[in-house]
Amino acid sequence: MSRILLVVVLLVLAGCGAPVELPRVAEPGRSVEEVAHRLRAFELRGQSPYPAVGDVFQLCLGTIDTQAPAEPQAFPVLVAHLKTDPPVHARFMLMPDASRAAGLVAQAAGTARGCAGTASGTLGEGMDAETTVSAFERGGWSGTQVITSGRAGSDTDDPFFYKPFTTGQLVAHQGAWVVELGWNLSGSFGSPDSGWAEKGLKVSESVLAVADGAVTAPRPQDLLTRAVRALPDPGVYGERLKVWPEPGRPRQYREQGDGPPMSNDLSCGAASSRENVPGFVPSVERSLLGEVAVHEMVSVARDERQAEQVRRAWLHEEDQPPDPCRYSDPGFVHTEQTEAEGIAPSVTGFRHGEWTGEIERFAARHPEATAASGYRDSYAHVAVAVRKGVIAVHVRWQGPGGVDPRQAFTRGETALKRTLDRLSAVG
């Protein structure tokens, strides 16, 4: 009797935990919207599984390859934190066609080969681990997998006290889909379990199965497909604007003022960098750089309540408003000597057509800036966070402010309204 009771207790405890793998769905999703719907029951709230996904060219654990190529932009994407065992951080991307999906994964695999060998820890972390890179072929999905296994701890610890772990990162394609996954298993002492890698890969395979690999292109009727097609030509915002970082080319990070500009190379760098795609909200984003900088984000929520939550977070997520006198190199640094002149951040109600929400404005200029000064000496920032039904949009414009940045606000607001007019036809 006691033995039966023990078995029952163990089964109950096992049922209370996360599923080891996702159950197979009857009809895999044919769009990121459908994939989000099928995964929603397994959403992991309040946690972000390690390692984070977000760039198929950055698969080396604990390091950033500054010469790696930049990803393409402006395609439907879904980022999901999944309640599996181990938890999985997933990113589903639906490319324009199958050939471009295969090409992106092939390029990512080539970059990932450099990850093989002794792994390095992050800042403050000691590590004794090895990374292997190999082909991934499961369930019709093809790609590359990067498995790092060993022991890690604080760099002040004796290696004897390091804890075992196995971390998996993979990027795979099937049809027009590209999916990036990350997971981690760890223990309290000893060496990594020999079965950890296979366990993580089986969970990964169950996540991949949620997307229909027979899809060879986004469907024209899907809202995000329509949003991608509605995004304006970069030249609408100004001369010499282009997608930045340039897809497929090295990012060329700026160091000590040398080299070409990067995606957030404006005086107010923190406010012009690309944002994280909202979790479990199908989205499309694009960054443009030229004589001005523009960032566009369109998200399709499950209902109007979530759409409003997403919209509001874009302008109210931080505890403190942005400081218009904080600068990134190169540019002038706000000190008592520069006496930079700023227009304090303001967020006010905004309506344009059927779009409702808020508009944000702020600016700063060097005291010696002239009408011809570029945005490093005088800049203006205008952003709108609006929604219409379940569609939420955040568009940000930053450009030269000249002698009076207030005049630039009008230019920026006019540009953003033109974009909203184009997006009005989405749904």
C-alpha positions in Angstrom: 0.0 0.0 0.0 2.8 2.4 1.0 4.6 1.6 -2.3 1.5 2.5 -4.3 1.1 5.7 -2.4 4.7 6.7 -3.1 4.1 6.1 -6.8 1.0 8.3 -6.8 2.8 11.1 -4.9 5.6 11.0 -7.5 3.2 11.1 -10.4 1.4 14.1 -8.9 4.7 15.9 -8.3 5.8 15.2 -11.8 2.5 16.5 -13.2 2.9 19.8 -11.4 6.2 20.6 -13.2 6.8 21.8 -16.7 6.4 19.3 -19.5 9.7 17.9 -20.7 8.6 18.3 -24.3 5.8 20.1 -26.0 2.9 17.9 -27.1 2.6 17.5 -30.8 -0.1 19.9 -32.3 -2.7 18.6 -34.7 -2.2 21.5 -37.1 1.2 23.3 -37.0 1.1 27.1 -37.3 1.4 28.5 -40.8 2.2 32.1 -39.6 3.8 33.6 -36.6 0.3 34.6 -35.4 -0.8 30.9 -35.5 2.4 29.7 -33.8 1.9 32.2 -31.0 -1.7 30.9 -30.5 -0.5 27.3 -30.3 2.4 28.1 -27.8 0.5 30.4 -25.5 -0.5 27.7 -23.1 3.2 27.0 -22.5 4.2 30.6 -21.9 6.8 31.0 -19.2 6.0 34.2 -17.3 8.4 36.2 -15.2 11.5 34.4 -16.4 13.8 34.6 -19.4 15.4 31.3 -20.3 19.2 31.3 -20.7 20.8 31.8 -23.2 18.7 34.5 -24.8 18.1 34.4 -28.5 18.1 37.4 -30.8 20.8 37.0 -33.4 21.5 33.9 -35.5 25.1 35.2 -36.0 25.9 35.3 -32.2 25.9 31.7 -31.1 29.2 31.6 -29.3 28.5 31.4 -25.6 29.8 34.4 -23.6 31.2 36.3 -26.5 30.1 38.8 -29.1 31.6 38.7 -32.6 31.9 42.3 -33.7 32.7 41.2 -37.2 29.7 39.0 -37.6 27.2 39.9 -40.3 23.9 41.7 -39.5 20.6 39.9 -39.8 18.0 40.9 -42.3 15.1 43.0 -41.1 11.4 43.6 -41.7 10.0 40.1 -41.5 7.4 38.5 -39.2 8.9 37.3 -36.0 7.7 35.8 -32.7 9.8 35.6 -29.5 8.6 33.1 -26.9 9.8 32.0 -23.5 8.5 28.4 -23.1 7.7 26.4 -20.0 9.4 23.2 -20.9 12.2 21.2 -19.2 14.6 22.7 -19.8 12.9 26.1 -20.5 13.5 27.3 -24.0 14.0 30.8 -25.4 12.6 30.6 -29.0 12.5 33.0 -31.9 10.4 32.1 -35.0 11.1 34.1 -38.1 9.1 33.8 -41.4 11.3 34.8 -44.3 10.1 35.9 -47.7 10.8 32.5 -49.3 12.5 29.2 -48.6 15.7 30.0 -50.4 16.4 33.0 -48.3 15.6 31.0 -45.1 18.1 28.3 -46.2 20.7 31.0 -47.1 20.4 32.7 -43.8 20.9 29.5 -41.8 23.9 28.5 -44.0 25.5 31.8 -43.4 24.8 31.4 -39.6 26.3 27.9 -39.7 29.5 29.3 -41.3 29.9 31.9 -38.6 29.1 29.4 -35.8 32.1 27.2 -36.8 34.3 29.7 -35.0 32.6 28.8 -31.7 34.2 25.3 -31.5 36.8 24.8 -28.9 37.4 26.1 -25.4 34.5 28.2 -24.1 35.0 31.5 -22.4 32.9 32.8 -19.6 31.2 36.2 -19.3 32.5 39.0 -17.2 33.1 37.8 -13.7 32.6 34.2 -14.6 35.1 31.4 -14.5 34.6 28.4 -16.9 36.1 25.1 -17.7 34.1 24.0 -20.7 34.2 22.9 -24.4 32.0 23.9 -27.3 31.1 21.6 -30.2 29.5 22.7 -33.4 27.7 20.2 -35.6 24.8 19.8 -38.1 21.3 19.7 -36.8 18.9 17.4 -38.7 15.6 16.5 -37.0 12.0 16.3 -38.1 12.7 17.8 -41.5 14.5 20.8 -40.0 18.1 21.5 -41.0 20.7 23.8 -39.4 23.5 24.0 -36.9 23.7 23.3 -33.2 26.2 24.7 -30.7 26.6 22.7 -27.5 28.7 24.0 -24.7 29.3 21.6 -21.8 31.5 21.9 -18.7 31.7 23.5 -15.3 31.4 27.2 -14.4 31.3 29.6 -11.4 32.5 32.9 -10.2 36.0 33.8 -11.3 36.9 34.2 -7.6 35.9 30.6 -6.8 38.2 27.6 -6.7 37.5 25.5 -9.8 36.6 22.7 -7.4 33.4 24.4 -6.6 32.3 25.1 -10.2 28.9 23.7 -11.1 28.2 21.5 -14.1 26.1 22.7 -17.1 25.2 22.0 -20.7 24.0 24.9 -22.9 22.5 24.5 -26.3 21.9 27.0 -29.1 20.7 26.2 -32.5 19.3 27.8 -35.6 17.4 25.7 -38.2 15.2 26.2 -41.2 12.4 24.4 -43.0 10.4 25.9 -45.8 10.4 29.7 -45.2 10.9 29.3 -41.5 14.1 30.1 -39.6 13.9 29.3 -35.9 16.5 30.1 -33.2 16.4 28.3 -29.9 18.4 28.4 -26.7 18.3 26.2 -23.5 20.4 25.4 -20.5 20.7 22.5 -18.0 22.8 22.6 -14.9 23.5 20.8 -11.6 24.9 21.6 -8.2 28.1 19.6 -8.3 30.1 17.1 -10.3 30.3 16.8 -14.1 27.6 17.5 -16.8 25.2 14.6 -17.3 25.9 12.7 -20.5 22.2 12.8 -21.4 21.7 16.6 -21.0 22.5 17.5 -24.6 20.0 14.9 -26.0 17.3 16.0 -23.6 17.7 19.6 -24.7 17.7 18.7 -28.4 14.5 16.6 -28.0 12.8 19.5 -26.3 14.0 21.7 -29.2 12.6 19.3 -31.7 9.2 19.5 -30.1 9.2 23.3 -30.2 10.2 23.3 -33.9 7.2 21.0 -34.7 4.8 23.8 -33.8 5.6 25.5 -37.1 4.5 24.1 -40.4 7.6 23.4 -42.4 5.5 23.2 -45.6 5.1 27.0 -45.6 7.3 28.4 -48.4 6.3 32.1 -48.1 4.2 34.3 -45.8 0.5 34.4 -46.6 -0.7 37.7 -48.1 -3.8 37.7 -45.9 -1.9 37.7 -42.6 -1.7 41.0 -40.8 2.0 41.0 -40.4 2.6 40.2 -44.0 0.5 43.2 -44.9 2.4 45.3 -42.3 5.7 44.4 -44.0 4.4 45.4 -47.4 3.0 48.7 -45.9 6.3 49.9 -44.5 7.4 53.0 -46.5 10.4 53.1 -48.8 13.4 54.3 -46.7 13.8 57.4 -49.0 10.4 58.7 -47.7 12.1 59.7 -44.5 15.0 61.5 -46.1 18.1 61.2 -48.3 20.6 58.4 -48.1 18.5 56.4 -45.7 18.9 52.6 -45.7 18.4 49.6 -43.5 21.1 49.6 -40.8 23.0 47.6 -39.9 23.2 46.5 -43.5 21.9 42.9 -43.7 24.6 40.4 -44.5 27.5 42.8 -43.9 29.7 43.1 -40.8 28.1 45.4 -38.2 31.4 47.4 -37.9 30.9 48.6 -34.4 32.3 52.0 -33.7 35.2 52.1 -31.2 36.7 55.3 -29.9 35.1 57.3 -32.7 36.6 55.3 -35.6 34.8 53.5 -38.3 31.4 53.9 -39.9 28.2 54.7 -37.9 26.2 51.9 -36.2 22.5 51.5 -35.6 22.4 53.8 -32.6 24.9 56.3 -33.6 23.0 59.4 -32.5 23.8 61.8 -29.7 21.0 60.2 -27.7 22.2 56.6 -28.3 20.2 54.9 -25.7 16.9 56.1 -27.2 17.8 55.3 -30.8 18.9 51.7 -30.4 16.7 48.8 -31.6 14.3 47.5 -29.0 13.5 43.9 -28.0 10.5 42.4 -29.7 7.6 42.0 -27.2 7.4 38.5 -25.9 4.6 36.3 -27.3 3.4 39.2 -29.6 4.0 38.7 -33.3 5.9 41.7 -34.6 8.0 43.2 -37.4 10.7 45.8 -37.0 13.1 47.8 -39.0 15.9 50.3 -38.4 17.0 53.0 -40.9 19.9 55.3 -40.8 21.0 58.2 -43.0 20.5 61.9 -42.5 18.0 60.9 -39.8 17.5 57.7 -37.8 14.2 55.9 -37.8 13.0 52.7 -36.0 9.7 51.1 -36.8 7.9 48.4 -34.8 4.5 46.9 -35.6 3.0 44.3 -33.3 -0.2 42.2 -33.6 -1.7 41.4 -30.2 -4.1 38.7 -29.3 -6.7 41.3 -28.1 -7.1 45.0 -27.6 -6.1 44.8 -23.9 -2.7 43.3 -24.8 -2.3 45.8 -27.6 -2.7 48.6 -25.2 -0.2 47.0 -22.8 2.3 46.7 -25.5 1.7 50.2 -26.7 2.1 51.8 -23.3 5.3 49.8 -22.5 7.1 51.4 -25.4 7.0 54.9 -23.7 6.5 54.0 -20.0 8.7 50.9 -19.4 11.6 52.7 -17.8 11.3 54.1 -14.2 12.9 57.3 -15.3 12.3 59.3 -18.5 15.2 59.5 -21.0 17.9 62.1 -20.3 18.3 64.2 -23.5 21.8 65.2 -22.2 23.3 61.8 -22.1 25.4 61.0 -25.1 27.3 58.1 -26.7 30.8 58.6 -28.3 31.5 60.3 -30.6 29.6 63.5 -29.9 29.8 66.0 -27.1 29.5 64.9 -23.5 27.2 66.8 -21.2 29.3 68.5 -18.5 29.2 71.8 -16.7 31.6 73.1 -19.3 29.5 72.3 -22.4 26.3 73.7 -20.9 24.3 71.6 -23.4 20.8 73.0 -23.9 18.0 70.5 -23.8 14.2 70.2 -24.2 13.0 68.0 -21.4 11.2 64.8 -22.4 7.4 65.0 -22.6 4.8 62.4 -23.4 1.3 63.7 -24.4 -1.8 62.3 -25.9 -1.8 61.8 -29.7 -4.5 60.9 -32.3 -4.1 60.6 -36.0 -7.0 59.1 -38.0 -7.9 55.9 -36.3 -4.6 55.7 -34.4 -4.7 56.7 -30.8 -2.0 56.8 -28.2 0.9 59.1 -27.2 3.7 61.1 -28.7 7.1 61.7 -27.1 9.4 64.6 -27.8 12.8 65.7 -26.5 15.9 67.4 -27.8 19.4 68.7 -27.0 22.0 71.0 -28.7 25.5 72.1 -28.2 25.6 75.8 -27.3 27.7 76.5 -30.5 25.5 74.5 -32.8 24.4 76.2 -36.0 21.6 75.7 -38.5 23.9 73.5 -40.5 25.0 71.3 -37.5 24.5 67.6 -37.7 22.6 65.5 -35.2 25.8 65.0 -33.1 25.7 68.6 -32.1 21.9 69.3 -32.2 19.3 66.6 -32.4 15.5 66.2 -32.0 13.6 63.1 -31.0 10.0 62.4 -31.9 8.3 59.0 -31.3 4.7 57.8 -31.4 3.3 54.8 -29.6 -0.2 54.2 -30.9 -2.7 51.4 -31.6 -5.8 50.6 -33.7 -7.7 47.6 -32.5 -5.2 44.8 -31.9 -2.4 46.5 -33.9 0.2 48.5 -31.9 2.8 50.7 -33.6 5.9 52.4 -32.3 7.8 54.6 -34.8 10.7 56.8 -33.6 12.4 59.6 -35.6 15.6 61.4 -34.7 17.3 64.0 -36.8 19.3 67.3 -36.8 17.7 69.9 -34.5 19.6 72.9 -35.9 19.4 76.2 -33.8 15.8 75.5 -32.7 15.1 71.8 -32.2 11.4 72.6 -31.9 11.2 73.1 -35.6 12.6 69.7 -36.1 9.7 68.2 -34.0 7.3 69.2 -36.8 9.4 67.5 -39.5 9.6 64.4 -37.4 5.9 64.3 -36.6 5.0 64.8 -40.2 7.2 61.9 -41.3 5.6 59.6 -38.6 2.1 60.5 -39.6 2.9 59.5 -43.2 4.0 56.1 -42.0 0.8 55.7 -39.9 -1.3 56.6 -43.0 0.4 53.7 -44.9 -0.1 51.3 -41.9 -3.8 52.2 -41.7 -4.6 49.8 -44.5 -3.1 46.8 -42.6 -6.3 46.1 -40.6 
